[in-house]
Amino acid sequence: MNSSKDPTVNPDDDYDRNISINAAVSQKLNANHELGMHLYTYDTHFDYDGQSGPNEDASGKAKLLTAAIYSKNRFTQDWLSTLTLSYTDVKRNYDVIDRDFLWGFDVGYNSRYESNSTLLQWENRFALNSDWTLTAGMDIGSDKANISSSGYSDFSVDRSKYSVYAGAMGNIGAHSLQTNIRYDYVEDVDSDLTGYLGYGYDLTSNWKLLASVSTSFLAPTLDQLYNPMYGNNNEDLKSERSTNYEAGIQYAKGKDLVRLSVFEWHTRDLINTVKTGPYTSVYQNVGKAKNTGVELNAQTEIFGFDFTSNLTWQNPKDREKDVQLGHRAKFFGSLNVSKTLGQWYFGGDIQYTGHRPDGYNDKELSSYTLVNLNARYNINKNISLYARIENLFDKEYETAYGYNQPDRGAYVGVNVKM
């Protein structure tokens, strides 16, 4: 955190050391059957600011393990089935030693959070004919969390969940249609039936009209419900429910693509973080939220360079308080430029985010522009060297008030495919 904006934090430099591994392997048994697995893990140790005084000592550790195995099987020419079993384990530890008694008492604390999730997914795709595809499947899983924090009782919670879904996608002449329906159930929390309806019309071989309407459902996580640092058994937290509308026009020819769309979404019980004290906050629901906007996407090739861009203008509002939603800029955009020369790849991007309210207090976050560069050299089809520079011009910026984001960083490495 920035000590010039908050005198309760330690002005020393905070470090972050981490090791991460990302691996995948697959094996084709024959032309119709494939087995594979994915693995991602990281282990990080860091300092941070716990806001208990300029001489505090705050540190933490976090570990993540995500592993998945899958079986992809084409049982018939028209039926493709994918069965995936995944497991995620998360551990987070926080420790704060208070040497200042800034608030008149010792606010040092320790917190331990551990969660794991298991999910079995079965997806099936059926080719009904050359124009229509049917999708159907189900997800079955469970979540478990163990939480302990000084000053609060230790406790453990778990819940089961499942989803079933089906959909169809196809064409009738110049008309394209997609429809989906999904039912989600989360034990002791909520359930809902949601859906999607999309329509497209080919004006010409290059121009197309697009429109869609959809609903969505998001249940609060166990961390949002039970973490004592953010509400302590906040079982009144409700699930988010949204209705989304979108319409647009698209031009596509070769490598050229331009899409202009307008959108509007309405959300009930948006899950948001609200500050309740100098160093405490809780998750709460925003009863009614709305966002309307225009989005422009474009990609093309100029003199052998690939260009991809996105611009968004929006008006995200808390309708109950008639204010702009926190951390959501009214304008943001990006531009990516890349080129491949033989075994070399060079790329760079510019990202712009406009000013927006912090949402956590009465402060406003300034706009910022970031520039990143990256390069890759493919030694062969299995091994490549890469390098990247993030925040090239060492821009100072914040995504939450008082929290400094990383300075310029340079990275090099090797990617190996087995």
N, C-alpha and C positions, 0 to 999 in steps of 0.2 A: 504494500500500500504506500501511498504518497504521504510522508510525514508532514509536508507543508500544508496538506488539506485536512489532516486529522492528527492532533497532538497526542492521541492515546496510543499511537503505534511506534514501534522501534524503528529508527531511521536507518538501521544497518541494511546492507544488501542481503536479499534473500536468495538462496540458491535452490537449484532443482537438479538432481541427478537421476537419470532413469535409464533402464535397459529394456528394450522391447524386442520381441521375436514374432515374425509373421511368416507362417509356412503353410503350404498346401501341397497335397499329393493326390494323384488320381491314377486309376488303372482301368483300361478298357478290357473287359473279359472277352468281348467280341463286338460286332458292329452294333448290337442292340442293348448291351448291358455294361454299366460302368460303376465302379466303386471309388470313393474318395474321402478325403478328410481335410479339414481346415484347423489351424491352430493359431491363436494370437494370445500373447501374454506380455505384460509389462510389470516392472518393479521400480518404484520411484521413492526417493527420500527428498524431503523439501523443508525449507524454512518458510514461515509465513507470519503475518501480523494478527495477533489475537485481540488487539485493542484493549489491553490491560495496563498499558504504560510504556514509556520509551525505553525501559530497561528489561522488558519481558523477554522470555526465551520461549518461542513457539516453534514447534517442529511437527512434522507428520510423516507418515509412510502410507503408501497405497500399493496394492497388488491387484491385478486383474488376470484372469485366465478364462479364455473362451475356446471351446473345442467342439467340433462337429464332425460327424460321419454321415455319409449319404450313400444311397443306392439309387442310381438312375436306370430305369428299365423300360425299354420299348417292347411291351408284351405283344402288341400287334402293330401293323403298319400305321394304324390310326390312334393308338393309345400309348402315351408316354407318362410314366409314373415316376415320381421322385419322393423318396422317403428319407427324411433327415432327422437325426437325433442330435441335439446340441445341449451343452452344459456351460453355464457361466458362473464364476465364483469371484466375488469382490470383497476385499478387505481394506478398511481405512482406519488409521489410528491418528489421533491428534493429542498433543501434549502442550500445555501452556504453564510456564512457571512465572508467577507474578512477583516482581521485586519492588513494585512501586506503591501498591495499595492505593492506586489512583482513585478508586471509588470509595475509599474508606474501609475496605475489607479486602481479603485475599480473593481475587477472582480467577486464580489459577484453576485449571481443570484438566481432565483427560477424558477422552471419548473413544470408544471402540465400536466399529460397525462392520458387520460381516453379513453378506447375503449370497445366496446361490439360487439359480434358476435352472430348471430342466424343461426342455420343450421337444415334443415329438410332432413333426409336421409331415403331412401326406398330401401332395399335390398331384392332380391328374389332369392331363390335357387330351381332349378327344377331337380329332379332325373329323367333323361331320361330313364335309365335302371340301371342294377346293376353295370355297368362300367363307365357310363358317367353322369356328372353333369353340368348343365347350370346355370350361374349366370348373373343377369341383375339388374340394379338399376339406381337411380339418386339421386343427392344431390342438394338442392337449399338453398342459404343462402345470408346473407348480413353482411357487416362490417361497423362500424362507429367509428370515432375517434375525440376527442376534445383535442386540444393541445394549451397550452399557455406557454410562456417563456419570462422572462424579456429581453428586447432588441429586441424582435420579435413581430410581429402581431399575435394576437390570431386567430385561425381559426378552422373550423370543416369540416371534409370530410367524405364521405360515398360512398360505392359501393356495387353492387350486384354481385353474382356469381352463377354458376351452373355447374354441371357435369352430364354426362350420360355415362354408361359403360356396357359392356357385356363380358362374357367369357365362356369358356368351358374347362373341365378337365376330362380326362378319360384314359382308357387303351385299347390297342389292342394287346393281347398276351403279349409278353415280352416288348412291347413298351408302354411308358406313355407319354401323351401329355398335355400341358396346353397352352391356348392362351387367351389373353385379349386385349380389345381395349377400350380406354377412350377418351372422349372429355371434355376439361375444358375451361370455359369462365369466365374471370374476367373483369368486367366493367371498361372502361377507361384505362385498362392495356394491356391485351393480351389474346390470346386463342391458344389452340394447341390440336392436335390429337396425342395420344401416345399409345404404345402397348407393349405387352410382349409375347414372344414365348419360351416355355420351352420344353425340350425333355429328356427322360430318357430311358435307355435300361438295362434290367436285364441280366447281364452276367451269373449269377447263382442265387440261392435263397438268397445269402448273398451279392454278389457284384453287383454294379450298376454304369453305366456311366451316367453323367449328363451334360447338356449344356443348355444355355439360351442366349437370346438377348432381350434387352428392351430399351425403350426410356422413358424419364421423363420430366416433366415440372414443374417449381416452380416460381410462381409470387411473386414479392416483397411485403412485408407487408406494411400496411399503416404507421407503425412506421418507416420503412426503407425509405419510400418515402417522408414523410412529417415532421418527427421530426426535429425541428430546430437545435437541438444539433448535428445532424448527416446529415447535407446536406441542410436543410431548403428548402422544396419544390423541392426535388431532383427527378423531374418527368422524367428525362432522364434515370433513372435506368431501366435496361432491365430485363426481365425474364430469369431465368436459363433454359437451355435445355441440356439434357445429353443423350448419347447413351452408353449402358453398355453391355459388353460381359463376359460370365463366362462359364468355363468348368471344370469338375472334376470327381473324382471317389470316391465311397462310399462303405464301408463295414458295415453291420448291422446284428447283431445276438443277440437276447435277450437284455440285458442291454449294450452290447458293440456296439459302433458306432465310426467309423473313417471316416472323409471326408477330402479329399485334393482337393483344387480347385485353379485355376488360374483365374485372372480377369483383365479386362481393361475397364476404362470408359473415355469418352471424354465429356467435358462440355464446352459449349459456354456461355459466359456472366455470369460466376460464381460470385455471389454476395459476396463481400469481404469488410472489413473495412480497410481504409487507413488513416494514421495519416497525418494531414495537418498543425499542429502547436504544441506548447508545451502542450496544453490541449484541442485540437480540433481534430476531425476526421470526415470522411464522408464515406458513403457507395458508393462503385464503383464496376463496373464490370471488372472481369478478362476476356479478350476477348477469350482466349483459355486455357483450363486446361486439364491435362491428368494424369491418375493414373493407374499404372500396379502393379500387386502383386500376392502373393501366400498366401493362408489361409489354416490353418490346424485346424480342430475341432475334439475333441475326448471325449468320455465319457465311463466309465466302472465302475465296482464294484470290490473292492479288500478288502478281509477280512471284508465284511459288510459295508465298507465305499464307498460312491458314489463320483467319481471323474469326473469333467468336466473341460476341458481346451480349450483354443483358442490361437493360435499364428498367427500373421499377419506380413508379410514382404511386403512393398509397396514402390513406388517411385512417390509421388504426386508432379506434377510440374506445374508451371506457364509457359506455352510454349512461351508466348510472351517475357518474361524476361529471360527464361531459368534458373529459380531458383526454389528451393523447396517451395511448398505452406506453408504458415504460419500455426502454431499450429497443423501440421500433422506430426507425427513421422513416420520414415521409418520402425520402428519395435515396436510392442506392443503385449502384451499377458496377459492372466489371467489363474489362476488355482483355482478351487473351490472344497473343500472337505466337505462332510456332512455325518451325520449318524443319524438315528432315532432309539431311544431305548424306546419302549413303548409310553408313552405320551410325551417323551422328544425328542427334535430335537437340534442338535449341528452342527454348520457350521462355515466355515472360508474361506477366499479367499485372494489370492495374486494378485495384479495388477501391471504390469510393463509397463511404457511408456518411449520410447527412447528419446534422445535429438532431438530437432526440432527448427526451426527458429521461433521467435516471430511473424514475419509478420507485426507487427505494427511499428517496428523500425529495427535497424541493430543488435539487440541482439539475442542470442541463449538461449533457455530454456534447462536446464539440465534434464537428465533422472531421473526418480524416481521410487521407489517401495513402494506400500502401502499394509498393512496387516490389515484386518478387521475380527472381530469375531462376531458371533451371536448365540443366543440360544432361544428356545421357549418351554414352558410347556403348554400342552393342558389340562385344567381343565375338560372340556367336549367339545362336538362338537361345542358349541357356544362361549365359553370363553377361552382365552389363555393369558398367561403372556409372555412377550418377553424382551430380553436384547441384546444390541449390543455395541460393541466398534469399533469405526472408527479411522483409522490411529493409530493402536496399538502402534507403536514405535515412535510416535510423529515426523514423518518425515517432514522436511521443504521442500516445493516444490512450483512450480509456474505453472499455466496453461496460464498465460499472464505475461509478464515481469513486475516485480515490485509489483505484486499483491500477497500477501501472502495468502495461502490456510489454511483452519482450522487446528488447532492443534488436538491432541488426544481428542476424545469426547466419552462420555459414555451415553447411553440412556436406559431407562426402561419404560415399558408401559403395557397396557392391550388392547387386541383386543376383541371386542364383536360383534358377528353376531346375528342378530335378525331373 
